[in-house]
Amino acid sequence: MIDFAKVNAAALSALPSLLSRWLPDGRRAGGEWIARNPRRADRKAGSFSVNMATGRWADFATGDRGGDVVSLAAFLAGTGQAEAARSLADMLGVR
């Protein structure tokens, strides 16, 4: 059984380093991480953003969005949420 809340809490506290790793061309702008969407031919940063306080994310050009870091990890990796949560838990040492 995966404790999604526990994984999300750990991921949220590590979010700046996770975003630097997952979206290295991004930058912090206030409370948001603004980057190009690596899942499409996004030429410049602007429409894809992640809220640094909540982990909510959206690509306003495509309508893709999610409410937490696990859903972001799943989206970026092209996997399901359970697989993304397990991967994040392993990466962050969440048991």
URLINWO-V767200 format. One line per field, one symbol per residue. ss: DSSP state (H for helix, E for strand, L for the rest). phi: phi as a letter, one per 40 degrees, with the letter a starting at -180 (. if undefined). psi: psi as a letter, one per 40 degrees, with the letter a starting at -180 (. if undefined). A space follows every 10 residues. Layout:
ss=???
phi=???
psi=???
//
This chain:
ss=LLLHHHHHHH HHHLHHHHHH HHLLLLEEEL LEEEELLLLL LLLLLLLEEE ELLLLLEEEL LLLLEELLHH HHHHHHHLLL HHHHHHHHHH HHLLL
phi=.ccdcccccc cccbddcccc ccbcccacbg cbbbacccca cccacicbab cccbgcaabc cbgcaabacc cccccccgbc ccccccccdc ccgcb
psi=hhgddddddd dddedddddd ddgeeiihgb eihhiiheei ghdiidehih hdddeiiihe deehiieidd ddddddefii dddddddddd defh.
//
